[in-house]
Amino acid sequence: MPYLFTSESVSEGHPDKIADQISDALLDNFLAFDPESKVACETLVTTGQVVLAGEVKSDTYLDVQTIAREVINKIGYTKGEYQFSGDSCGVISLIHEQSQDINQGVDRATKEEQGAGDQGMMFGYATKETENYMPLALDISHKILQVLADLRREGKEISYLRPDAKAQVTIEYSDENVPQRIDTIVVSTQHDAFDEDDAMLAKIKKDIIEILIPRVKEQLPAYVQALFTNGITYHINPTGKFVIGGPHGDAGLTGRKIIVDTYGGKGAHGGGAFSGKDPSKVDRSAAYAARHAAKNLVAAGVADEILVQVSYAIGVVEPTSIFVDTYSTAKVDLSDGAIAKKVAELFDMRPFAIEERLKLRNPIYLETAAYGHMGKTPQTVTKVYESPYNGRIEKEVELFTWEKLDQVDAVKAAFDI
C-alpha cells in the first residue's frame, strides 16, 4: 500500500549549521595557505560566544577570530537584538596540534601509501527520482530554505525574517516507490517581534504559502510541481512565535546535522560528520567518493537506486570492504556482490587516490556546510583568501567534484550497457 516518507533541512542560520560553516571556513583557510594541512576543527556557538577546538597540523597560522566573525556576519547575525552577532560575540580558540599517534598512521614515505585517518564505514547513495539523483523530500526541503534565505536577504516581499529556520517535507509514495503527492510541509522560521501574536502567525503562514512556496515550485521540474496539490497540510511555525532563535535560542555544534548533510534518511549513514575535517579523514573523503560512485552508477543505468558502502581501518591504505545494495532495482544481470566487485575495480578507494581524483586538497568546503554536501552542481570558481600572516592568495578551484558524471562511460563499458 502507499506509504509516507519525510526528510528535513535546516537553514544556514541554524546554530548547528553556523558551527559547521565556521569549521569549514577555518579548514578552507588552512588548505588555501598550506594544502597539506591536517585539520579536525570543532565549533560551539551559544549566546554571545564562539568556542573553537580541535587538532591541526599546518605550516600556516590563521586569525581564527576574524574568520569566525566574517562567517557569522555573512550568514546574517549582525544585530544586537539577536543576542549573537559577528561583531560583538566572544571567540575563544582552544585549537592545538594534531596527535602524533594519529599522524603516524596517515603520513607515509609516499603519498600513495597514505593510510586512512580513522576506522569506520561511509555510505554514498543515489536515486533516479530527481535530476540531481537525490531523494526528493530532502531536495525540496533544501530548496525551501534556500529560497527563504533569498527572501530574507532581499528584505522586500517578506521583511521580518531572521536567519534561523527549519523545513520538513513528507511525500506519499506508491507501492512501486514512485512519488504521488506532497502530503505535508513544515516550515519554522525565526522572525522579528510582532505586536500581536495571532496576527503575526496568520501573516507568516500566508506569506510562506503564497510567496515562498510558489518561488520554490518555479525552481522545480514540471513532474515535481505536479506533486504540489491543494491537499497539502501546512504547519507554519506550529509552536507559535519564534523570535528567540539562533545560538541564543539553542547552542550549536559542528557535526550534529549529518542526515541533513547527506540523504535525509534515505540510504544509510556511517555516523561520521564532515565539516571541519580535511580529506585525510575518510569520514568525509570516502563519503564523497561513495556518492560519486553511486551517482555515476545510477546515471549509467546500472540500477535505479544504489547504496555504496566503503569501510576502513586507521592507518591502512586499502579499504576493508566495499558493499553495494541496489534495492532490487538493478538493470544488469549481476548480483549486488558482483556489482560491488566491479565498483572496486572502477573506483580507487584508497585515501590518497580519492583526494587526487576529487581534488580534495583545495579550499572547497565552506560551500558544502549548508543545504547539503550532496546534490549540488559542480562548478569552477575563483576564491580569494587574505591573512595578516600569509598575505593574499587567489585560487581557482572546482566545487562539488563528487557530483560530476565523469565516469558514466567507464561504468557503461564495464557493465556492457
C-alpha positions as CSV (number, residue, x, y, z in Angstrom):
1,M,0.0,0.0,0.0
2,P,1.1,3.7,-0.4
3,Y,3.5,5.0,2.3
4,L,4.8,8.3,3.5
5,F,8.5,9.3,3.8
6,T,9.8,12.5,5.4
7,S,13.1,14.5,5.2
8,E,14.1,17.7,6.8
9,S,16.6,20.5,6.3
10,V,17.9,23.4,8.3
11,S,18.9,26.9,7.3
12,E,22.4,28.4,7.2
13,G,21.4,30.4,10.3
14,H,20.6,27.3,12.4
15,P,23.0,27.0,15.3
16,D,24.5,23.7,14.2
17,K,25.0,25.0,10.7
18,I,26.7,28.1,11.9
19,A,29.1,25.8,13.7
20,D,29.6,23.7,10.5
21,Q,30.3,26.8,8.4
22,I,32.8,28.3,10.8
23,S,34.7,24.9,11.0
24,D,34.8,24.6,7.2
25,A,35.8,28.3,6.8
26,L,38.8,27.6,9.0
27,L,39.6,24.4,7.1
28,D,39.4,26.3,3.8
29,N,41.8,28.9,5.1
30,F,44.3,26.3,6.3
31,L,44.2,24.5,2.9
32,A,44.5,27.7,0.9
33,F,47.8,28.6,2.6
34,D,49.0,25.1,3.2
35,P,47.3,22.3,1.1
36,E,48.9,19.6,3.2
37,S,47.3,20.8,6.4
38,K,45.7,18.2,8.7
39,V,42.6,19.7,10.3
40,A,39.9,18.5,12.7
41,C,38.2,21.6,13.9
42,E,35.1,21.7,16.1
43,T,33.0,24.8,16.8
44,L,30.5,25.5,19.6
45,V,28.2,28.5,19.4
46,T,25.9,29.8,22.1
47,T,24.6,33.2,23.4
48,G,27.3,35.7,22.5
49,Q,30.1,33.1,22.4
50,V,32.0,31.0,19.9
51,V,34.4,28.3,21.1
52,L,36.9,26.7,18.6
53,A,38.6,23.5,19.5
54,G,40.3,20.6,17.8
55,E,43.6,19.5,16.3
56,V,45.6,21.0,13.5
57,K,48.9,20.2,11.9
58,S,49.9,23.0,9.5
59,D,52.7,25.3,8.4
60,T,50.4,28.3,8.4
61,Y,48.9,30.5,11.1
62,L,45.4,32.0,10.9
63,D,43.5,34.8,12.6
64,V,40.7,32.4,13.6
65,Q,38.7,35.1,15.3
66,T,38.3,37.2,12.2
67,I,37.4,34.2,10.1
68,A,34.7,33.2,12.5
69,R,33.3,36.7,12.7
70,E,33.2,37.0,8.9
71,V,31.2,33.8,8.6
72,I,28.7,34.9,11.3
73,N,28.1,38.3,9.7
74,K,27.7,36.8,6.2
75,I,25.0,34.4,7.5
76,G,23.1,37.4,8.8
77,Y,23.8,37.6,12.5
78,T,24.6,41.3,12.5
79,K,22.1,42.8,15.0
80,G,22.4,43.2,18.8
81,E,18.8,42.1,19.4
82,Y,19.7,38.6,18.1
83,Q,22.0,38.2,21.2
84,F,24.6,36.8,18.8
85,S,26.5,39.0,16.4
86,G,29.7,38.6,14.4
87,D,30.9,42.0,15.5
88,S,30.2,41.6,19.2
89,C,30.4,37.9,20.1
90,G,33.4,36.4,22.0
91,V,35.6,34.0,20.1
92,I,37.7,31.6,22.2
93,S,40.3,29.3,20.4
94,L,41.3,26.1,22.0
95,I,42.8,24.6,18.9
96,H,46.0,22.6,19.4
97,E,48.5,20.4,17.4
98,Q,47.3,17.1,16.0
99,S,48.3,13.9,18.0
100,Q,51.5,12.3,16.7
101,D,49.9,8.9,17.4
102,I,47.2,9.7,14.8
103,N,49.5,11.4,12.3
104,Q,51.9,8.4,12.1
105,G,49.2,6.2,10.7
106,V,48.3,8.8,7.9
107,D,51.7,10.1,6.7
108,R,53.8,7.6,4.8
109,A,57.0,7.6,2.7
110,T,55.0,8.1,-0.4
111,K,51.6,9.8,-0.7
112,E,50.1,6.7,-2.5
113,E,50.6,4.7,0.7
114,Q,48.7,7.2,2.9
115,G,46.6,5.4,5.4
116,A,43.1,6.2,6.4
117,G,42.8,8.8,9.1
118,D,40.4,6.7,11.1
119,Q,38.4,3.5,11.1
120,G,34.7,3.5,10.1
121,M,32.2,3.0,7.3
122,M,30.9,5.6,4.9
123,F,27.9,5.5,2.6
124,G,27.1,7.0,-0.8
125,Y,23.6,7.0,-2.2
126,A,21.9,7.9,-5.5
127,T,18.4,7.6,-6.9
128,K,16.7,8.4,-10.2
129,E,13.7,10.2,-8.6
130,T,15.3,13.6,-9.1
131,E,17.5,15.2,-11.8
132,N,20.4,15.5,-9.3
133,Y,20.0,11.9,-8.2
134,M,18.9,13.0,-4.6
135,P,15.9,11.9,-2.5
136,L,13.0,14.2,-3.4
137,A,11.8,15.1,0.1
138,L,15.3,16.3,1.1
139,D,15.8,18.2,-2.2
140,I,12.6,20.1,-1.7
141,S,13.4,20.8,1.9
142,H,16.8,22.3,1.0
143,K,15.2,24.5,-1.7
144,I,12.5,25.8,0.7
145,L,15.2,27.1,3.0
146,Q,17.5,28.4,0.2
147,V,14.6,30.4,-1.2
148,L,13.6,31.6,2.3
149,A,17.2,32.8,2.8
150,D,17.0,34.7,-0.5
151,L,13.8,36.4,0.6
152,R,15.4,37.3,3.9
153,R,18.3,38.9,2.2
154,E,16.1,40.8,-0.3
155,G,14.0,42.1,2.6
156,K,11.2,43.2,0.2
157,E,8.4,40.7,-0.1
158,I,9.0,39.3,3.4
159,S,10.8,41.9,5.6
160,Y,10.6,40.3,9.1
161,L,12.7,37.2,8.6
162,R,15.6,36.3,10.9
163,P,18.4,33.7,10.0
164,D,17.3,30.6,11.9
165,A,14.8,28.2,10.2
166,K,13.9,24.6,9.6
167,A,11.8,22.8,6.9
168,Q,10.4,19.3,6.6
169,V,8.6,17.7,3.6
170,T,6.5,14.5,3.7
171,I,5.8,12.7,0.4
172,E,3.4,9.9,-0.4
173,Y,4.9,7.1,-2.5
174,S,3.1,4.3,-4.4
175,D,3.8,0.6,-4.0
176,E,6.2,1.0,-6.8
177,N,8.2,3.7,-4.9
178,V,7.1,6.5,-7.2
179,P,6.2,9.9,-5.6
180,Q,2.5,10.6,-5.8
181,R,2.0,13.8,-4.0
182,I,3.3,16.1,-1.2
183,D,1.4,15.3,1.9
184,T,2.8,17.8,4.4
185,I,5.2,20.7,4.5
186,V,6.5,22.1,7.8
187,V,8.3,25.5,8.0
188,S,9.5,27.1,11.2
189,T,11.2,30.4,10.7
190,Q,12.7,32.9,13.1
191,H,11.2,36.4,12.8
192,D,11.1,39.9,14.2
193,A,8.8,40.7,17.1
194,F,5.2,41.5,16.3
195,D,2.7,43.5,18.4
196,E,0.1,40.8,18.2
197,D,0.8,37.0,18.2
198,D,-2.3,35.8,16.3
199,A,-1.9,38.4,13.5
200,M,1.8,37.5,13.3
201,L,1.1,33.8,12.9
202,A,-1.5,34.5,10.2
203,K,0.8,36.7,8.2
204,I,3.7,34.3,8.4
205,K,1.6,31.4,7.2
206,K,0.1,33.5,4.4
207,D,3.5,34.7,3.2
208,I,5.0,31.2,3.3
209,I,2.2,29.6,1.4
210,E,1.6,32.5,-1.1
211,I,5.1,33.9,-1.6
212,L,7.7,31.3,-0.6
213,I,6.1,28.1,-2.0
214,P,5.4,29.5,-5.5
215,R,9.1,30.6,-5.7
216,V,10.2,27.1,-4.7
217,K,7.9,25.5,-7.3
218,E,9.4,27.7,-10.1
219,Q,12.8,26.1,-9.5
220,L,11.4,22.5,-9.8
221,P,10.8,20.5,-12.9
222,A,7.2,20.0,-14.1
223,Y,6.8,16.5,-12.7
224,V,7.7,17.7,-9.2
225,Q,5.5,20.8,-9.5
226,A,2.6,18.4,-10.1
227,L,3.0,17.0,-6.7
228,F,2.1,20.3,-5.1
229,T,-1.7,19.8,-4.8
230,N,-4.3,21.8,-2.9
231,G,-4.4,18.9,-0.4
232,I,-1.0,19.7,1.2
233,T,-1.1,20.1,5.0
234,Y,1.0,23.1,6.1
235,H,2.4,23.5,9.6
236,I,3.9,27.0,9.7
237,N,5.6,28.0,13.0
238,P,3.4,25.4,14.7
239,T,4.7,26.2,18.2
240,G,3.7,29.9,17.8
241,K,6.1,32.9,17.8
242,F,9.8,32.2,17.0
243,V,11.6,35.4,17.9
244,I,14.4,33.9,20.1
245,G,16.5,31.7,17.9
246,G,19.9,31.1,16.6
247,P,22.7,30.4,19.1
248,H,20.7,32.5,21.7
249,G,17.8,30.0,21.5
250,D,19.9,26.8,21.2
251,A,23.6,26.0,21.4
252,G,25.1,24.8,18.1
253,L,27.8,22.2,17.5
254,T,29.8,21.1,14.5
255,G,28.6,17.7,13.0
256,R,25.1,17.5,14.5
257,K,23.2,17.6,11.2
258,I,24.7,14.5,9.4
259,I,21.4,13.4,7.9
260,V,20.6,16.9,6.6
261,D,24.1,16.9,5.1
262,T,23.6,13.6,3.3
263,Y,20.4,11.9,2.1
264,G,17.6,12.9,4.5
265,G,17.3,9.5,6.0
266,K,17.4,7.6,2.7
267,G,20.1,5.1,2.1
268,A,22.3,4.8,5.3
269,H,24.9,6.8,7.3
270,G,28.1,5.6,8.9
271,G,27.8,8.2,11.7
272,G,30.8,10.4,10.9
273,A,30.4,14.1,10.4
274,F,32.0,16.1,7.6
275,S,32.6,19.8,8.5
276,G,36.0,20.9,9.8
277,K,37.8,17.7,8.6
278,D,40.5,17.7,6.0
279,P,40.3,15.0,3.3
280,S,42.7,12.6,5.1
281,K,39.7,11.9,7.3
282,V,37.8,9.2,5.4
283,D,34.6,10.2,7.2
284,R,34.5,13.0,4.7
285,S,36.5,12.0,1.6
286,A,35.2,8.4,1.4
287,A,31.6,9.6,1.8
288,Y,32.2,11.9,-1.1
289,A,33.8,9.1,-3.1
290,A,30.9,6.7,-2.4
291,R,28.4,9.3,-3.5
292,H,30.5,9.9,-6.7
293,A,30.4,6.1,-7.4
294,A,26.7,5.7,-6.6
295,K,25.7,8.7,-8.8
296,N,27.7,7.6,-11.8
297,L,26.4,4.0,-11.4
298,V,22.7,5.2,-11.4
299,A,23.3,7.7,-14.3
300,A,24.9,4.9,-16.3
301,G,21.9,2.7,-15.9
302,V,23.3,0.0,-13.6
303,A,20.2,0.5,-11.2
304,D,17.5,3.0,-10.4
305,E,18.7,3.3,-6.8
306,I,22.1,2.4,-5.3
307,L,23.8,2.4,-1.9
308,V,27.6,2.1,-1.8
309,Q,29.4,1.4,1.5
310,V,33.1,1.6,1.9
311,S,35.0,0.9,5.2
312,Y,38.5,1.5,6.5
313,A,40.9,0.6,9.3
314,I,43.0,3.5,10.7
315,G,46.4,3.7,9.1
316,V,45.6,1.1,6.5
317,V,45.7,2.0,2.8
318,E,43.2,-0.3,1.2
319,P,39.5,-0.2,2.3
320,T,38.5,-3.2,4.4
321,S,35.3,-3.7,2.3
322,I,33.1,-2.3,-0.5
323,F,29.4,-3.2,-0.4
324,V,26.6,-2.3,-2.9
325,D,22.8,-2.5,-2.4
326,T,20.6,-1.9,-5.5
327,Y,17.3,-2.4,-3.6
328,S,16.3,-4.9,-6.3
329,T,16.4,-2.2,-9.0
330,A,19.4,-3.5,-10.9
331,K,19.2,-3.3,-14.7
332,V,22.2,-5.6,-15.2
333,D,22.2,-9.3,-14.8
334,L,24.6,-9.3,-11.8
335,S,24.2,-9.8,-8.1
336,D,24.9,-6.9,-5.8
337,G,28.1,-8.6,-4.7
338,A,29.3,-8.9,-8.3
339,I,28.4,-5.2,-8.9
340,A,30.4,-4.3,-5.8
341,K,33.5,-6.1,-7.2
342,K,33.3,-4.1,-10.3
343,V,32.9,-0.9,-8.3
344,A,36.1,-1.7,-6.5
345,E,37.8,-2.1,-9.9
346,L,36.4,1.1,-11.3
347,F,36.8,3.5,-8.3
348,D,40.1,3.5,-6.5
349,M,39.0,4.0,-2.8
350,R,42.5,4.4,-1.3
351,P,42.5,7.7,0.7
352,F,45.2,9.5,-1.4
353,A,43.6,8.3,-4.7
354,I,40.3,9.8,-3.5
355,E,42.0,13.1,-2.7
356,E,43.6,13.2,-6.1
357,R,40.6,12.1,-8.1
358,L,38.2,14.5,-6.5
359,K,40.7,17.3,-6.0
360,L,40.0,17.5,-2.3
361,R,43.1,19.3,-1.1
362,N,41.7,22.6,-2.1
363,P,39.7,25.2,-0.2
364,I,36.3,23.9,-1.4
365,Y,34.4,23.2,1.8
366,L,32.6,26.3,3.1
367,E,30.1,25.8,0.2
368,T,29.3,22.3,1.5
369,A,28.4,23.4,5.0
370,A,24.8,24.5,4.5
371,Y,21.9,22.9,2.4
372,G,23.7,19.6,2.0
373,H,27.0,18.2,0.8
374,M,25.4,16.2,-1.9
375,G,23.3,17.0,-4.9
376,K,24.8,20.4,-5.7
377,T,26.0,21.5,-9.2
378,P,29.8,21.1,-9.9
379,Q,31.4,24.5,-10.8
380,T,34.7,26.2,-11.1
381,V,35.2,29.4,-9.1
382,T,38.0,31.7,-8.1
383,K,38.4,32.2,-4.3
384,V,40.5,34.8,-2.6
385,Y,42.0,34.5,0.9
386,E,43.7,37.2,2.9
387,S,45.7,36.8,6.1
388,P,47.8,39.2,8.2
389,Y,50.3,36.4,8.5
390,N,50.3,34.9,5.0
391,G,49.3,37.7,2.6
392,R,46.8,37.3,-0.2
393,I,46.2,34.2,-2.3
394,E,43.8,33.7,-5.2
395,K,42.9,30.1,-6.2
396,E,40.7,28.7,-9.0
397,V,39.0,25.6,-7.6
398,E,36.4,23.0,-8.6
399,L,33.4,22.8,-6.2
400,F,31.4,19.5,-5.7
401,T,33.7,17.3,-7.8
402,W,32.0,14.2,-6.4
403,E,28.8,15.3,-8.2
404,K,30.4,15.1,-11.6
405,L,29.1,12.5,-14.0
406,D,32.6,11.9,-15.4
407,Q,32.7,8.1,-15.0
408,V,29.4,7.2,-16.8
409,D,31.2,6.0,-20.0
410,A,33.6,3.9,-18.0
411,V,30.8,2.4,-16.0
412,K,28.8,1.6,-19.1
413,A,31.8,-0.1,-20.7
414,A,32.5,-2.2,-17.6
415,F,28.9,-3.3,-17.3
416,D,28.3,-3.7,-21.1
417,I,25.4,-1.2,-21.0
